[in-house]
Amino acid sequence: MTSESSSSEPIGGGSELTEGIMTVIRPAIHRLDEQVHNTRISQVALATQIDELSQYLKEINDQQSDVHYDLDSYVTKLDDSRRRVSSVSQTLQSIQERLSQLQRGIARESHTQKQQIRPSTSDSSNL
C-alpha cells in the first residue's frame, strides 16, 4: 500500500460514516417534506373555505338591506385570516422548495460517495 492510496482514503471510514448519516437524514427529510406538502394542501382548502364564507356573509349583508347586521367586521376578520393563511402558505412553499433542494443535495452527495467507493473497490481487486 502506498502513501498515496492511504491519503485518499478517509480516516476512520468516512464514507461509511457519511452513508450512515445520509441513511438517517434522508427519511427524516422525506417525512418533513410530506408533512409540509400536506399542510400546504390543508392551507389551500382553508383559504377556499374562508373565501366562500366571506362571500356568503357579503351576500347576506347585501340581501338584508332593511335590517342591517354588522357583518362587515366579520368579513374583514375573515379577509385578514385569509391573508394570514396565504402568508403561511407562501412560507410553507418556500420551506418545501428548500427541502427539495436539500433532498437533491443529499441524493447527489450519496451518489458521489457511491461512485468514489466503486472505483476504489475495483482498483483493489485488480491488485
CNS distance restraints for C-alpha pairs under 8 A (distance, minus, plus):
assign (resid   1 and name CA) (resid   5 and name CA) 6.73 0.50 0.50
assign (resid   1 and name CA) (resid   6 and name CA) 7.19 0.50 0.50
assign (resid   2 and name CA) (resid   6 and name CA) 6.56 0.50 0.50
assign (resid   3 and name CA) (resid   7 and name CA) 6.09 0.50 0.50
assign (resid   4 and name CA) (resid   8 and name CA) 6.39 0.50 0.50
assign (resid   5 and name CA) (resid   9 and name CA) 6.55 0.50 0.50
assign (resid   9 and name CA) (resid  13 and name CA) 7.90 0.50 0.50
assign (resid  10 and name CA) (resid  14 and name CA) 4.99 0.50 0.50
assign (resid  10 and name CA) (resid  15 and name CA) 6.88 0.50 0.50
assign (resid  13 and name CA) (resid  17 and name CA) 6.34 0.50 0.50
assign (resid  14 and name CA) (resid  18 and name CA) 5.96 0.50 0.50
assign (resid  15 and name CA) (resid  19 and name CA) 6.06 0.50 0.50
assign (resid  15 and name CA) (resid 113 and name CA) 6.52 0.50 0.50
assign (resid  15 and name CA) (resid 117 and name CA) 7.70 0.50 0.50
assign (resid  16 and name CA) (resid  20 and name CA) 6.07 0.50 0.50
assign (resid  17 and name CA) (resid  21 and name CA) 6.18 0.50 0.50
assign (resid  18 and name CA) (resid  22 and name CA) 6.10 0.50 0.50
assign (resid  18 and name CA) (resid 113 and name CA) 7.99 0.50 0.50
assign (resid  19 and name CA) (resid  23 and name CA) 6.04 0.50 0.50
assign (resid  19 and name CA) (resid 110 and name CA) 6.85 0.50 0.50
assign (resid  19 and name CA) (resid 113 and name CA) 7.69 0.50 0.50
assign (resid  20 and name CA) (resid  24 and name CA) 6.45 0.50 0.50
assign (resid  21 and name CA) (resid  25 and name CA) 6.11 0.50 0.50
assign (resid  22 and name CA) (resid  26 and name CA) 5.71 0.50 0.50
assign (resid  22 and name CA) (resid 106 and name CA) 6.90 0.50 0.50
assign (resid  22 and name CA) (resid 110 and name CA) 7.09 0.50 0.50
assign (resid  23 and name CA) (resid  27 and name CA) 7.19 0.50 0.50
assign (resid  24 and name CA) (resid  28 and name CA) 6.90 0.50 0.50
assign (resid  25 and name CA) (resid  29 and name CA) 6.13 0.50 0.50
assign (resid  26 and name CA) (resid  30 and name CA) 6.17 0.50 0.50
assign (resid  26 and name CA) (resid 103 and name CA) 7.11 0.50 0.50
assign (resid  26 and name CA) (resid 106 and name CA) 7.22 0.50 0.50
assign (resid  27 and name CA) (resid  31 and name CA) 6.10 0.50 0.50
assign (resid  28 and name CA) (resid  32 and name CA) 6.16 0.50 0.50
assign (resid  29 and name CA) (resid  33 and name CA) 6.00 0.50 0.50
assign (resid  29 and name CA) (resid  99 and name CA) 6.90 0.50 0.50
assign (resid  29 and name CA) (resid 103 and name CA) 7.00 0.50 0.50
assign (resid  30 and name CA) (resid  34 and name CA) 6.25 0.50 0.50
assign (resid  30 and name CA) (resid 103 and name CA) 7.69 0.50 0.50
assign (resid  31 and name CA) (resid  35 and name CA) 6.23 0.50 0.50
assign (resid  32 and name CA) (resid  36 and name CA) 6.17 0.50 0.50
assign (resid  33 and name CA) (resid  37 and name CA) 6.10 0.50 0.50
assign (resid  33 and name CA) (resid  96 and name CA) 6.12 0.50 0.50
assign (resid  33 and name CA) (resid  99 and name CA) 6.37 0.50 0.50
assign (resid  33 and name CA) (resid 100 and name CA) 7.58 0.50 0.50
assign (resid  34 and name CA) (resid  38 and name CA) 6.12 0.50 0.50
assign (resid  35 and name CA) (resid  39 and name CA) 6.05 0.50 0.50
assign (resid  36 and name CA) (resid  40 and name CA) 6.13 0.50 0.50
assign (resid  36 and name CA) (resid  92 and name CA) 6.40 0.50 0.50
assign (resid  36 and name CA) (resid  93 and name CA) 7.99 0.50 0.50
assign (resid  36 and name CA) (resid  95 and name CA) 7.77 0.50 0.50
assign (resid  36 and name CA) (resid  96 and name CA) 6.35 0.50 0.50
assign (resid  37 and name CA) (resid  41 and name CA) 6.37 0.50 0.50
assign (resid  37 and name CA) (resid  96 and name CA) 7.20 0.50 0.50
assign (resid  38 and name CA) (resid  42 and name CA) 6.31 0.50 0.50
assign (resid  39 and name CA) (resid  43 and name CA) 6.07 0.50 0.50
assign (resid  39 and name CA) (resid  92 and name CA) 7.93 0.50 0.50
assign (resid  40 and name CA) (resid  44 and name CA) 6.25 0.50 0.50
assign (resid  40 and name CA) (resid  89 and name CA) 5.87 0.50 0.50
assign (resid  40 and name CA) (resid  92 and name CA) 6.58 0.50 0.50
assign (resid  40 and name CA) (resid  93 and name CA) 7.32 0.50 0.50
assign (resid  41 and name CA) (resid  45 and name CA) 6.33 0.50 0.50
assign (resid  42 and name CA) (resid  46 and name CA) 6.06 0.50 0.50
assign (resid  43 and name CA) (resid  47 and name CA) 6.08 0.50 0.50
assign (resid  43 and name CA) (resid  85 and name CA) 6.40 0.50 0.50
assign (resid  43 and name CA) (resid  86 and name CA) 7.62 0.50 0.50
assign (resid  43 and name CA) (resid  88 and name CA) 7.97 0.50 0.50
assign (resid  43 and name CA) (resid  89 and name CA) 6.18 0.50 0.50
assign (resid  44 and name CA) (resid  48 and name CA) 6.20 0.50 0.50
assign (resid  44 and name CA) (resid  89 and name CA) 7.58 0.50 0.50
assign (resid  45 and name CA) (resid  49 and name CA) 6.27 0.50 0.50
assign (resid  46 and name CA) (resid  50 and name CA) 6.12 0.50 0.50
assign (resid  46 and name CA) (resid  85 and name CA) 7.75 0.50 0.50
assign (resid  47 and name CA) (resid  51 and name CA) 6.17 0.50 0.50
assign (resid  47 and name CA) (resid  82 and name CA) 5.65 0.50 0.50
assign (resid  47 and name CA) (resid  85 and name CA) 6.49 0.50 0.50
assign (resid  47 and name CA) (resid  86 and name CA) 7.20 0.50 0.50
assign (resid  48 and name CA) (resid  52 and name CA) 6.23 0.50 0.50
assign (resid  49 and name CA) (resid  53 and name CA) 6.11 0.50 0.50
assign (resid  50 and name CA) (resid  54 and name CA) 5.96 0.50 0.50
assign (resid  50 and name CA) (resid  78 and name CA) 6.34 0.50 0.50
assign (resid  50 and name CA) (resid  79 and name CA) 7.72 0.50 0.50
assign (resid  50 and name CA) (resid  81 and name CA) 7.81 0.50 0.50
assign (resid  50 and name CA) (resid  82 and name CA) 6.32 0.50 0.50
assign (resid  51 and name CA) (resid  55 and name CA) 6.09 0.50 0.50
assign (resid  51 and name CA) (resid  78 and name CA) 7.87 0.50 0.50
assign (resid  51 and name CA) (resid  79 and name CA) 7.74 0.50 0.50
assign (resid  51 and name CA) (resid  82 and name CA) 7.35 0.50 0.50
assign (resid  52 and name CA) (resid  56 and name CA) 6.10 0.50 0.50
assign (resid  53 and name CA) (resid  57 and name CA) 6.14 0.50 0.50
assign (resid  54 and name CA) (resid  58 and name CA) 6.24 0.50 0.50
assign (resid  54 and name CA) (resid  75 and name CA) 5.44 0.50 0.50
assign (resid  54 and name CA) (resid  78 and name CA) 6.24 0.50 0.50
assign (resid  54 and name CA) (resid  79 and name CA) 7.24 0.50 0.50
assign (resid  55 and name CA) (resid  59 and name CA) 6.23 0.50 0.50
assign (resid  56 and name CA) (resid  60 and name CA) 6.25 0.50 0.50
assign (resid  57 and name CA) (resid  61 and name CA) 6.06 0.50 0.50
assign (resid  57 and name CA) (resid  71 and name CA) 6.72 0.50 0.50
assign (resid  57 and name CA) (resid  75 and name CA) 6.70 0.50 0.50
assign (resid  58 and name CA) (resid  62 and name CA) 6.12 0.50 0.50
assign (resid  58 and name CA) (resid  71 and name CA) 7.58 0.50 0.50
assign (resid  58 and name CA) (resid  72 and name CA) 7.66 0.50 0.50
assign (resid  58 and name CA) (resid  75 and name CA) 7.13 0.50 0.50
assign (resid  59 and name CA) (resid  63 and name CA) 6.10 0.50 0.50
assign (resid  60 and name CA) (resid  64 and name CA) 6.11 0.50 0.50
assign (resid  61 and name CA) (resid  65 and name CA) 6.87 0.50 0.50
assign (resid  61 and name CA) (resid  68 and name CA) 7.13 0.50 0.50
assign (resid  61 and name CA) (resid  69 and name CA) 6.73 0.50 0.50
assign (resid  61 and name CA) (resid  70 and name CA) 7.97 0.50 0.50
assign (resid  61 and name CA) (resid  71 and name CA) 6.39 0.50 0.50
assign (resid  61 and name CA) (resid  72 and name CA) 7.84 0.50 0.50
assign (resid  64 and name CA) (resid  68 and name CA) 6.06 0.50 0.50
assign (resid  64 and name CA) (resid  69 and name CA) 7.57 0.50 0.50
assign (resid  70 and name CA) (resid  74 and name CA) 7.91 0.50 0.50
assign (resid  71 and name CA) (resid  75 and name CA) 6.22 0.50 0.50
assign (resid  72 and name CA) (resid  76 and name CA) 6.05 0.50 0.50
assign (resid  73 and name CA) (resid  77 and name CA) 6.18 0.50 0.50
assign (resid  74 and name CA) (resid  78 and name CA) 6.10 0.50 0.50
assign (resid  75 and name CA) (resid  79 and name CA) 6.11 0.50 0.50
assign (resid  76 and name CA) (resid  80 and name CA) 6.15 0.50 0.50
assign (resid  77 and name CA) (resid  81 and name CA) 6.12 0.50 0.50
assign (resid  78 and name CA) (resid  82 and name CA) 6.07 0.50 0.50
assign (resid  79 and name CA) (resid  83 and name CA) 6.27 0.50 0.50
assign (resid  80 and name CA) (resid  84 and name CA) 6.32 0.50 0.50
assign (resid  81 and name CA) (resid  85 and name CA) 6.11 0.50 0.50
assign (resid  82 and name CA) (resid  86 and name CA) 6.07 0.50 0.50
assign (resid  83 and name CA) (resid  87 and name CA) 6.15 0.50 0.50
assign (resid  84 and name CA) (resid  88 and name CA) 6.20 0.50 0.50
assign (resid  85 and name CA) (resid  89 and name CA) 6.05 0.50 0.50
assign (resid  86 and name CA) (resid  90 and name CA) 6.22 0.50 0.50
assign (resid  87 and name CA) (resid  91 and name CA) 6.30 0.50 0.50
assign (resid  88 and name CA) (resid  92 and name CA) 6.11 0.50 0.50
assign (resid  89 and name CA) (resid  93 and name CA) 6.13 0.50 0.50
assign (resid  90 and name CA) (resid  94 and name CA) 6.26 0.50 0.50
assign (resid  91 and name CA) (resid  95 and name CA) 6.23 0.50 0.50
assign (resid  92 and name CA) (resid  96 and name CA) 6.03 0.50 0.50
assign (resid  93 and name CA) (resid  97 and name CA) 6.17 0.50 0.50
assign (resid  94 and name CA) (resid  98 and name CA) 6.30 0.50 0.50
assign (resid  95 and name CA) (resid  99 and name CA) 6.14 0.50 0.50
assign (resid  96 and name CA) (resid 100 and name CA) 6.12 0.50 0.50
assign (resid  97 and name CA) (resid 101 and name CA) 6.27 0.50 0.50
assign (resid  98 and name CA) (resid 102 and name CA) 6.15 0.50 0.50
assign (resid  99 and name CA) (resid 103 and name CA) 6.08 0.50 0.50
assign (resid 100 and name CA) (resid 104 and name CA) 6.19 0.50 0.50
assign (resid 101 and name CA) (resid 105 and name CA) 6.13 0.50 0.50
assign (resid 102 and name CA) (resid 106 and name CA) 6.10 0.50 0.50
assign (resid 103 and name CA) (resid 107 and name CA) 6.13 0.50 0.50
assign (resid 104 and name CA) (resid 108 and name CA) 6.02 0.50 0.50
assign (resid 105 and name CA) (resid 109 and name CA) 6.02 0.50 0.50
assign (resid 106 and name CA) (resid 110 and name CA) 5.96 0.50 0.50
assign (resid 107 and name CA) (resid 111 and name CA) 6.04 0.50 0.50
assign (resid 108 and name CA) (resid 112 and name CA) 6.13 0.50 0.50
assign (resid 109 and name CA) (resid 113 and name CA) 6.09 0.50 0.50
assign (resid 110 and name CA) (resid 114 and name CA) 6.21 0.50 0.50
assign (resid 111 and name CA) (resid 115 and name CA) 6.14 0.50 0.50
assign (resid 112 and name CA) (resid 116 and name CA) 6.19 0.50 0.50
assign (resid 113 and name CA) (resid 117 and name CA) 6.27 0.50 0.50
assign (resid 114 and name CA) (resid 118 and name CA) 6.23 0.50 0.50
assign (resid 115 and name CA) (resid 119 and name CA) 6.76 0.50 0.50
assign (resid 116 and name CA) (resid 120 and name CA) 6.66 0.50 0.50
assign (resid 117 and name CA) (resid 121 and name CA) 6.19 0.50 0.50
assign (resid 118 and name CA) (resid 122 and name CA) 6.30 0.50 0.50
assign (resid 119 and name CA) (resid 123 and name CA) 6.02 0.50 0.50
assign (resid 120 and name CA) (resid 124 and name CA) 6.22 0.50 0.50
assign (resid 121 and name CA) (resid 125 and name CA) 6.37 0.50 0.50
assign (resid 122 and name CA) (resid 126 and name CA) 6.40 0.50 0.50
assign (resid 123 and name CA) (resid 127 and name CA) 6.88 0.50 0.50
